Amino acid sequence: MTAGASASSKERAELGALAALCSLPHMGPARVRALLTGRDAPEAIDQLRAGRAAALAELRSCRGVDETLIATWRRQIASAFEHAAIDGHPVGADLLAAHAREGIWLSVPGRSDAAEIWESDPEPPALLFGQGSVIDPQVRRVGVVGTRRCTAYGRTVAQQLGSGLAAAGVAVVSGLATGIDGIAQRAALDADGSVIGIVGSGLDQVYPASNRTLWADVARHGTLLSEYPLGRRAAQWQFPARNRIVAALCEVLVVVESGSAGGSMYTVDAAAERDRPVMAVPGPITSAASAGTNRLLAEGCAPVCDVADVLAALGEPGRGDAVPNGLGLPAAPAEPLDQRVLDELSAGPRTLDEMALLTGTSLGELASSLGRLQLSGWASEAGGWWEKAR
């Protein structure tokens, strides 16, 4: 069920009630699900307004819900009913109109064209706000996630996975965060591929602000989704909830780089709970950015050394014919000094002075070597630090 000209009055009433519930302050996915237990959205919002014992008991069972918050919700719902009566429209009709003006559609995932994705999900979203295309369940989907503080190596792999999956006709699913998520989705968009971005705030509240252009491009050329209405700012607790939707929408999850804890590992746990295969990109054992991925490999996750590995896990090995072999490694350094410098960079980022000390090479010779490695794609520099890029 999706809001639009073809929606019936009953469907629009339910979507409006859902939007009104989701717009309540501090109302999150778990609390919405509690209210909807055994009742539809119009019933739930009416019972909350009336203070019905059953509805309030469901809410009180949720962590962090107290009488002050319930009173706030009831006052806001009462006000919404008063305004709806004056306007002669169902509760939430104004919210549907406000989102429509911004080009945002609303959908009940379990009753959409992609309902099969959510059939066995333990925590399906009650409502999704979207921009761009609706999800086509016939398009294969792979999640690509990782740390915000990625290395040059991680950036390179994320770019090549994003573009390679796009070339194979596979949608890249991720959370539009800085680092691995955004890099993979930008690469897929640049390759004219399909992308699905799930964010942890209202669709008018870009977070992080540095990804504003990427958000707009995903909304224009792909699918941008959120559980939160217009005006809802990003909050820390909303991102783990967002990650479960990333896990649900992908058929295979690839972790490019990750520390031993963090958002990527929340997504891994959510994927495991949903029986989604998890794959990991091997990284240097000296790199903190690969500590989590290397641990996943040690625990039995399949390694990703090539886009073809991901396509095989997806059950689509034939699609690899459209993808260049490997992850695009350049030829090995020909100069012995270049190889020595590259070996030192394998341990992690270094400054020019540190590299000179470690290799016993003059700054002039070292600068020439690093220049060659940078031109060949083996090394990169940012803020005075050099690191291995592949």
Buried (B, 14 or more C-beta within 10 A) or exposed (E): BBBEEEBEEEBBBBBBBBBBBBBBEEBBBBBBBBBBEEBEBBBBBBBBBEEBEEBBEBBEEBEEBEEEBBEBBBEBBEEBBEEBEEEEBBBBBBBBEBBEEEEBBBBBBBEBEBBEBBEEBEBBBBBBBBBBBBBEEEBBBBBBBBBBBBBBBBBBBBBBBBBBBBBBEBBBBBBBBBBBBBBBBBBBBEBEBBBBBBBBBBBBBBBBEEBEEBBEBBBEBBBBBBBBBBEBEBBEEBBBBBBBBBBBBBBBBBBBBBBEEBBBBBBBBBBBBBEBBBBBBBBBEEBBBBBBBBBBBEEEBBBBEBBBBBBBBBEBEEBBEEBEEEBBEEEEBEEEBBBBBBEBBEBBBBEBEEBBEBBEBEEEEBBBBBEBBBEBBBBBBEEEBBBBBB
